[in-house]
Amino acid sequence: MLWFAIHLPLLSLEAFCALLPPDQRQRPVALLEAQRLTAVNAEAAARGLQPGLKRATALALAPDLLLGQADAARDVQALQGVVHAALAFTPSVCLEGDTTVLLEVQASLRCFGGVSALRQRLSQALAPLGHRLQIAGAPTALGAALLARWRPGFDEGAHTQHLPALQALLDRVPVWLLGPGREHWEALQGMGVHTLSDLRQLPRAGLARRFGEDLLDDLDRARGLQPDPRPWLSVAATFDSRLELYARADSTEQVLHGAGVLLGRLLVWAQARQARVAAFTLLMHHEPRHRAAAAPATELHVELAEPSADLEHLRLLLRERLAHCPLAAPTLELQMACRHLAHRAPPNQELFPTHQGQAEGLVRLLERLRARLGDEQVQGLEPVADHRPERASRRRPAHGVSVIRATASLRAAGRDAPARLRVPLSAPALPLHRPVWLLPEPLPLPERHSLPLHEGRPLQLLCGPQRLESGWWDAALATRDYFIAQAADGALVWIFRTRLAAPEARQVDDAEAGWFLHGRFG
């Protein structure tokens, strides 16, 4: 067996600092519990602060110290993100204490290309969470956890795949890293026991009587002399994570900063499910108004045309949506939920541009337009089984990946209404004698000597007629002869002349007779 241990020495502090505005992250920061410091960052340590100091003493040494309250629930949420990232590589994941995640990866080595490649992929998957990592590998679970806590990483020898080499490494590990050894550290130090090697040289019976069996059991499990069964963790079927902001958010930029932390957790959860995000919801819980109840939470739903696992892409879409979302009151807490995943193979990396890559770029463009303009302002054309041109298609919001096929018609469709983008959702083979750009309503044309005039000049008929008789089943009978004509400036237009029926069957008013301009060719 081979175990990876991911130790997060600054988990609690990093979970708090992730909520700070960027301009305050360079300040000395410390976490406080029961009026004593529990964790400090590098800037605070440079001022002489360390865990265990009282609050008054810490402020005397660093008056600009930024204090935060330790929160176990916040730490659990942050640790859950690391667990989800680990579950993307192996289903055998468990916890060791509150700051260490264990993975049994022997069966995953062949899939990911060996120990070094797997460790690198794991570090990359954890990078969006923004934690300092200490990763170690060993044949036993507790042995890997001890190496990860003792040494920063693989480069400093915190890795071995052989049990004798692990036992030699563990002899130099400080005894206080064992859970029971930490409880009896003062007594063990008074006896001259500093490392696990010193502990092994003492009589086992005497150690068991004085310190209990747990100390020896942990030592044997770490060295591989006793079995160490562990319960496996599993990934939840749905994602739901809450985040209390450091300060109330009055602008969308402040909300977006906190939502970025939730997006990182969302992506590692989706990777643990071997899927990509198709849609997610952001809830913004507001501050209670003066002498009134809190305003209802603002709900923002983001739906993707193409499922994605790209953090920057999701952040960009969320930014566009937040820019058009008014806040009823300052936001104190954020909640993100996701129940819509797409289980499919990830896109292949392309060496040269292909149609697939161009289509993906178009889908992302449409997603940004929908996020910026609104779903109703980005519409698609859907074909309808009707010969009348004005009724041969209908508009609906452009959802789904079928918009990929609309690249050739994008510009022509956009000319019809600049404030509303219309993209064909499918690309049927349109007849060449029909233009893409139709006028909203046919425009009556004057005529001279039975020839239509456009801008005061006669049109030259090039092709036609194409006879159309349709709509006899409803109140919009169309009896027309269509022609392709050329204007004086060389532009091609699509015109028709109403064909009058017999007097006894006539359904066309005299005002509808004559020539009409119905479309233009690009």
LONUBA-875161 format. One record per atom (N, C-alpha, C): z, x, y. Coordinates in steps of 0.05 Angstrom, whole numbers, plus 5000, padded with zeros to 4 digits. Layout:
N
ZXY
...
% end
This chain:
522
500050174976
500050005000
500050185025
498950075046
498950205072
499750005093
501750075108
502749905130
502250035157
501449865176
501349945204
503649805218
504949965235
507149855252
506349875281
506449655296
505849655324
508549605339
509449815351
512049795366
511449765396
512749575409
512449525437
515049585452
515449835460
518049915472
518649775498
516649695513
517049565539
516149275540
516349145517
515248875515
516448685536
519048675539
520348495557
519648555586
519548815593
518948885620
515948835626
514248885607
511348835612
510748545613
512148375598
511748085600
512547985627
514548105640
515248025667
513348135688
512648385685
510948515705
508048405705
507248285683
504548165682
504247935702
506447815710
506447595728
506647685757
507147935762
507448035790
504748055803
504648005830
502148065844
501548355843
498948425844
498248715842
499548885863
500048785887
501148945909
504149015904
505448885885
508248935880
508749095854
506649165840
507149305814
507849595818
507549705842
508249985846
511150015854
512549795858
515349805865
517049855840
519549965844
521349985821
522149705812
521949665786
522549395774
524549435752
526349245749
528349245728
528948965719
529648925694
530548665684
533548665683
534648425688
537548395690
538548185671
540748235658
542048045640
545048095642
546547885648
549547905651
550248115671
548748125694
549248315716
548948605708
547448665687
546948935679
543948965673
542949205678
540149265673
539549285643
537449165635
536549185607
534049345603
532349365624
529849525622
529049595650
527849835653
526849935679
524150055675
522450045696
519850165695
520050455704
517750595704
517650885710
518650935739
517850765758
518750805786
521750785788
522950595774
525850555775
527250785761
526150885739
527351105725
527251355742
525151395759
525051625777
527251615798
528251375804
530451355824
533151395811
533251445785
535851485771
536851235758
535351025756
536250775743
535750795713
537550665698
537250665669
538650405659
537850315635
539150075624
542150115621
543649905627
546549915626
547849925652
546450005674
547650015700
548149735711
550249715727
550849465739
548949405762
548649145769
546749065789
547349195816
549949205824
550649315850
549949615851
550549755830
549950045829
546950085831
545349925817
542449955817
541349915845
542349705859
541349655886
542249875906
544549995901
545350215918
543550465915
542550505890
540750735886
537850675895
537050425893
534350345900
534450075915
534750085941
534949825956
532449645953
530149765948
527749605946
527149525917
529249535900
528849475872
528149175869
526149125852
525348845846
526548775819
528348575820
529948495797
528748235785
528548235759
527747995744
529747935723
529747675716
531647585695
530447615668
531847735649
530947755622
530747485610
528547435595
527947165584
526947205556
528547115536
527747145508
525346975502
525146735514
522746565508
520246695518
520346825541
517946955552
517147195533
519147335523
518547555504
517247455478
518147225469
517047115444
514147035448
513446915471
510746845477
508947095478
509947315491
508447555492
508047685465
510147685448
509947795421
508047635404
507947375408
506147205393
503247285397
502547365421
499847465426
499147715410
501147895407
500648135390
500348055361
501847855352
501647765324
498847645320
497847485338
495147375335
493047595334
493347795351
491448015350
491448155323
493848185311
494048315285
492948145263
493147885265
492147705244
489147705243
487747805263
484847835262
483948055243
485848225234
485048445217
486148425189
488248265185
489448235158
491147975159
491247835137
493047595136
495947675130
496447925124
499148015116
500448135141
501747965157
503048055182
505847945182
507748105190
510548015193
511848165216
514348095222
515748215244
518048385234
518648595249
520948765244
522548775270
524648615273
526148595298
524548435318
525148485344
523948335366
521748475379
521148725372
519148875387
517149025368
517148965343
515449115324
513948915306
511348945304
509648785287
508548955264
508748855240
507849005216
505348885204
503449055195
501048955182
500649115156
500148975135
499349105110
496349115109
495149355111
492349385117
490749525095
491949555071
490549705050
487949565043
488049305041
485549155034
483549135056
484249215081
482449195104
481149455110
481849675098
480749935105
477749945100
476849845077
474049865071
472449695090
473549465098
472049285116
471649405144
473649555154
473549655181
472949955182
472350085160
471350355161
473450565160
475850515149
477850725146
480150695165
482050875162
484550855177
484150895207
482651105214
482251165242
480650945256
478550855243
476950645256
478550385259
480150315239
481850075240
483850105263
485150335265
487050375286
485750345314
483350455317
481950435342
481150145348
480149995328
479449715333
481949555340
484149615327
486649475333
487549525361
487349765370
488149835398
486349695418
483749675412
481849535430
482449235431
483249125409
483848835408
486348775424
488248965425
490748925439
490648995468
488449135476
488249225504
488449005525
487148765521
487348555541
490148455546
491948495527
494748395531
496348585550
495448825553
496649005573
499349125565
499849175539
502349275530
502049575523
504249725527
504349995517
504949985487
503350125471
503450105442
504350375430
505850365409
506550585392
505850505363
503650615352
502650535326
503150755306
504050685283
504550875261
503650745235
503050925215
502250825189
503850965167
504650815146
506250925125
505950745100
506650855076
506450695052
508550465050
510650475066
512750265066
512850125093
513749875093
513849725118
515949835137
518349875127
520549975144
520050265152
518850415134
518150695141
516150705164
514150535164
512250525186
513550445212
515450245210
516850155234
518550375246
519950535229
521550755239
519850965252
517551035240
515851235252
514751145279
514050885281
512950785306
515050795328
517550735321
519650745342
520351035349
519951215330
520851495335
518751655350
516151615343
514051775356
511951585368
510751675391
508951495405
506451405389
505351575372
502851485359
501851675337
499451615328
498151765307
497952065314
497252115339
496652395347
499052575344
501452465344
503852625341
505052625313
503352555294
504252565266
505552315255
505452095270
506751845261
504851705242
503851835221
502051715202
502051875177
502251735154
501851855128
501251645108
499651705088
499051515067
500351585040
501951785040
503251875015
506251855017
507451754996
510351704997
512051964999
511452184985
512952434990
512852535019
510452515031
510252605059
511852415077
511952155071
513551975087
516452035085
517452095061
520252155057
521052405073
519152605074
519752845089
519852785119
518152615129
518252535157
520752385164
521552205146
523852035152
526452195153
526552425140
528952595141
529552685170
527552695187
527952785214
528352555234
528252305224
528552075242
531452035250
532051985275
534851935283
536051695269
538551715261
539751515244
540151255260
540351275287
540851025302
538450845303
536050935294
533750755293
534050545271
535650605250
536250395230
538050185243
537549935236
539049715247
542049745243
543049775219
545949825215
546850085226
545150295227
545950545239
546350525269
544950345282
545350295310
548150175315
548949995297
551549865300
553850065297
553550265279
555650455274
555050735285
553450735306
552450995317
554751175326
556751075339
558851245349
560451365326
560951205306
562451305283
560851515268
558251465264
556551665250
556251915266
555951895293
555752125310
558352295308
560652155307
563152305305
563352455278
561952355258
561952495232
559852705230
558252745252
556152955251
553652855238
553252595236
550852485224
548952405246
546752555248
544752505270
542052405259
541352495236
538752425224
539152295197
536952185187
537052055161
537552265139
536752515144
537352725125
540352775123
541752765146
544652795146
545952565131
544852325135
545952095122
545752105092
543452215082
543052225053
544852425039
545952615054
547652825042
550452725038
551152495050
553852385046
554052225021
556452195009
556752034985
556051744990
554451624973
553551354976
555851154973
557551214955
559851024951
561551014976
562151234988
563751245012
562351105035
559751155038
558251015060
558350715056
557950625031
557950335026
560650215032
562850355026
565450235032
566050225062
565050425076
565750445105
563850285123
561250305116
559250185134
557749945121
558249895096
556949665083
554449755068
553449575051
551049625036
548449615052
548449475074
546049445090
544849715099
546549895106
545650155116
544050305094
545150305070
543850445048
541350285038
541450015039
539149865031
536749915050
537249925076
535149985094
533950265090
535750455084
534750725079
533050735054
533850595033
532250595008
529550445012
529550225027
527050085031
525150255048
526150405067
524450575083
523250795067
524750905048
523751125031
522151025007
521950765003
520350664981
521850664955
524550664955
526150664931
527050384923
526650194941
527349914935
525049734944
524549504931
522449324940
523249204967
521249134982
521749025009
519948775014
520548555000
518848315004
519348195032
517148095043
517247995070
515647735072
516547545088
515047295093
512747345112
510347245105
508047285122
507947075145
506847155167
506446975189
503646855187
503246625199
500646495199
499946415228
497446375233
496446295259
496445995261
497245895284
497345605289
494545495290
494245235283
491645105283
490645055311
492445025330
491744975358
493245175376
492145225399
493345415418
494745255440
497245335446
498745215467
500845415477
500445515501
502145725512
502945655541
505445695548
506445645575
507245905588
507145905615
507746145630
509046055656
511446155661
512746095687
512046325706
510946245729
510046445749
512446575762
511946825772
514046975785
514846835811
512946735826
513346595851
511446355852
512146165868
510345925869
507646005880
505645885868
502845945875
501745745894
500945825918
499845645938
496845655939
495545845925
492645875926
491545905898
488945865896
487645885870
487646165860
487646365878
487746645869
490346715855
492546605865
495046645851
495146515824
494046265823
493946125797
492146285778
489946385787
488046535770
489346785759
491046915774
492447155765
494247085741
495746875742
497346795719
495746685696
493546545703
491846435681
490446655666
490046885679
488847115665
490547205641
493147195644
494947275622
494647075599
494446815605
494046615585
491346645571
489346715587
486646755574
486646985554
488147195560
488347415541
489647325515
491747165517
492947055493
491146865478
489546715493
487746525481
485646665464
484646885474
482447025460
483547165435
485847275435
486947395411
487547185390
488346945399
488746725380
486146645368
484046625384
481346545373
480346755354
480847015360
479947225341
481547215315
484047135316
485647105292
484546875275
483346675288
482146455273
479246515265
478246755272
475546845266
473546645279
474046585304
472346395318
472146475347
470646315362
470246345391
471046095405
471746125431
472745895446
470445725455
470645465450
468545265458
469545115483
472145065486
473144925509
476144975510
477344965534
480244985537
481044835562
483644785563
484844625585
487044785598
487144785625
489244915640
490744695655
493444695650
495244505664
496844665684
496944565709
498444685730
500844495737
503244585731
505644425736
506644495764
507044295781
507544345809
510544325816
511044435840
513844435851
514544155861
517044065856
517843795866
517743805897
516743585908
516743555937
519543505947
519843525974
522543485986
523443195982
525643165969
526842905963
524942715948
523342835931
521442675915
521042815889
520042655870
519442775844
517042965845
516843125824
514643315823
511943175821
509943285834
507243175832
506143195804
504543005796
503343025768
501943285764
502043385740
500743635734
497743615738
496543815749
493643825753
492343935728
490543785717
489143865692
486343945698
485644185688
482944295692
481744355664
479644215657
478344245631
475844415635
475544625619
473244805620
471744785593
469344695593
467744675569
465344865571
464845025550
462745225551
460245115537
457945185548
455445105535
455045265509
455945515509
455745695486
458445815481
459745775458
462345885452
462446185457
464646285468
464746555477
467446675470
467446945467
469947095463
470147325484
468847285507
468647485528
470747405549
472747575553
474847515572
473847495600
472147675609
471147675636
469447425641
467947345621
466247095625
468046855628
470146825612
471946605614
473446605640
474246845649
475646875675
473746785698
471246855696
469346785717
468946485718
468646355695
468346065695
470845925706
473246025698
475645905708
475945945738
475046175749
475146225778
473346015792
470945965782
469145775795
470345495795
471645415772
472845155771
475245125789
476845335790
479245325808
478445315837
476145435844
475345425872
474745145882
474244955864
473644685872
475844495863
478144595856
480344425846
482544425866
483044215881
485244205900
487944195886
489844335897
492544335887
494244125901
495443945886
497143735898
499643845911
500644065900
503044195910
503144485899
504844655909
505044925898
505644915868
504445105854
504645115825
506845305817
508545215798
510745375788
510345475759
508845325743
508545385715
505745315706
504645475689
501945435678
502145385648
500345225638
500245165609
497245155601
496545305580
493845305571
493745205542
491845035536
491544915509
488644935501
488244965475
485544985464
485544865436
483744675432
483444545406
480544545396
478844675411
476044675405
475044965401
474545035376
473545295369
470845265355
469245475355
466745485341
466845705321
466645635296
466745835274
463845915268
463046135278
460346235273
460346535275
458246665265
458146955267
457847045295
459047275303
458847375330
455947465335
455047465361
452347555367
451947845360
449547915351
448948195345
448448355370
449148615369
448548785391
445548865391
444248855414
441348895415
440849165428
439049315416
438149565427
436049515449
434249325444
432149255463
432448965470
431548875494
431748595502
430148425483
431348195475
430048005458
430247725470
428847535458
429047255467
431847155465
433347235444
436047145440
437847245463
437547495471
439147595494
438447455520
435847405525
435047265549
436146985549
436146855526
437146575524
440146575530
441646775520
444446785525
445046815554
443446975568
443747005597
443246745612
441346585603
440746325615
443046135611
444146135587
446445955581
448746025599
449346285603
451546365620
451046285649
448446305658
447846225685
448345925688
447545765669
448045475671
450945415671
452545565655
455445515655
456645575683
455745785696
456745855722
455845635742
453445535740
452545325758
454145075754
454645005729
456244765724
459144805735
460145045732
462845095742
462945085772
460845175785
460845185815
459944915827
457944785816
456844535828
458044285815
459044305791
459944065777
458043985755
459043855734
457443785712
455243585719
455743405738
453743205745
451543315762
451943545773
449843665791
447943845775
448543905751
446744065734
445843885711
443443775713
442543575695
440243665678
439943545656
437743605638
435843365634
433443425627
431443215622
431143175592
431442925583
431342855555
428842665551
427042735533
424642565530
425342295519
423742095528
424041815520
421341715510
421341565489
418841455478
417641235495
416441315517
415141125536
412741275549
410441135550
408041265561
408141275592
409741105605
409841115634
411241365643
409941535660
411041795667
413841775679
414241575696
416941555710
419141475690
418341375666
420341295647
420141455621
418641675621
418341835597
420542035593
422542045612
424742225609
427142105624
429542185616
431942105630
433742345634
435342325654
437142555661
439842505649
441142735641
443842735632
445043015637
447643035638
448843305643
447943505622
447343745631
446143955615
448344085598
448943975575
450844085556
449344195532
450644375518
449444475493
447544705498
446744825475
445145065476
442145005476
441344745476
438444695476
437144765502
438844815523
437644895549
436345165547
436745315525
435545575522
432545555524
431445345514
428545325513
427245245539
428845225560
427845125586
427145345605
426945585597
426445805616
423945775632
421845695619
419245675633
419245445653
420845235649
420745005667
423045005687
424645215688
426945215705
426245205735
424345365743
423645375771
422245115780
420345025764
418944775771
420844535772
422744525754
424644305754
426544325778
427144555787
428944585809
427744505835
425144495838
423844435864
424144135871
424643965851
424643685856
427043615874
429343725869
431643665885
433343915887
433244065909
434644315911
437644295907
438844065914
441744035911
442543965883
440643905866
441243835838
439343975820
440344135802
438644295784
438144125760
435544095752
434743945729
433344125710
434444145686
433344325666
432544165641
430144185631
429444045607
431144135584
432243935569
433944005546
432344065522
429844005521
428044075500
425344135512
423644255496
421044345507
418844235489
418343975490
416043865475
413443955487
411343945472
408744035481
407543825500
407843875526
406843685546
403843715548
402443485552
399543505557
398943665582
396843815580
396143985603
395343825628
394443565623
393543415646
395843255659
398343325653
400643195666
402243415680
402943375705
404543575719
407443555712
408943775717
411843775712
413243635735
412243665759
413643565783
412443295789
414143095785
413442815793
414942735818
413642575834
415042475858
417042265849
419342235864
421242025857
420041745856
418241685875
416741435876
413841495882
411941355870
409141405877
408641355907
407041535919
406541525947
403841395952
403641165967
401041045972
399241225988
396741235981
394741395995
392641216009
391941276034
389741136046
387141206033
385141046037
382541106025
380341056045
378141186040
375741156057
373341166039
371740946041
369440916023
370340935994
372540805988
373640795960
374641065950
374841265967
375941525959
378641565972
380641675957
383341705968
383341945988
385141916008
385542116028
388342236026
388542496029
391042636029
391242806054
393242746072
393542876097
391042856114
389742626112
387342566128
384842676118
384842806095
382342926084
381942806056
379442766049
378842646023
379542836000
380342715978
380942865954
378442875936
378043095923
375843125904
376843075876
375742865863
376542805836
375342995816
377043135800
376143335782
376143235753
378043075746
378342995718
379442715717
378442555698
379442285695
377142085692
377841835687
380541735687
381841745660
384541745661
386241715637
387541445640
386841255623
387740985625
390540955613
392240805627
394940745618
395540455620
396240325598
397140045598
399740035582
401939995595
404540005582
406539845598
408739765585
410739615598
410439315596
408739225578
408338935576
410838795566
412638945554
415138815542
417338785563
417038905586
419138865607
417738785633
419238795654
418238695680
416838915696
416239145684
415039365698
412339435685
410439245685
407839295673
406339505690
405239705676
403639915689
400839915677
398939855694
396039865687
394740055707
394240305698
393440515717
391240685705
389640795723
387641005716
388441255730
389141465715
390141715727
387841915730
387942075752
385842275758
387342535766
386042755761
386843015772
384943065795
386143105819
384543145843
385243405857
383443505873
383943755888
383943685918
386043785931
386343745960
384643945975
384543916001
382844096018
383944386017
386544426013
387644696012
387544815984
386244675965
386044775938
388144685918
390244555928
392444465911
391544235893
392544235868
391844025849
394143815849
393243565851
395143345851
394343145829
396342975823
395942775802
396142505815
393942355815
393842095829
392941885809
393441635816
392541415799
391641175817
390041015805
389140765818
389940535801
391240345813
392040105798
389639945789
389539885764
387339725753
388239435752
386839265767
387638985769
386738845744
388538675734
387938515710
386438255719
385738095698
384437845704
386237655720
385137475736
386837305754
388837155738
388137045713
390036885699
392237055686
391837315683
393937495671
394937695691
394437655717
395037855737
398037865743
399238105740
402038145745
402438365767
400438455779
400538665799
400138545827
402038585845
401738485872
399538635886
398438505907
396438645923
397538895937
400238895943
401339125956
401439365937
401239315911
401339535891
398639635884
396539515895
393839595889
393139845906
390939975897
390040205912
390740475899
390540685915
391040955905
393941045910
395041205892
397741305895
397941595886
399541755900
400142025892
402642025875
402442125850
404742115832
405942385824
404442605828
405542865821
403843085832
404943325829
403643575838
403743775816
401543925814
401444145795
402444405808
403844575793
404944815804
402745025810
% end
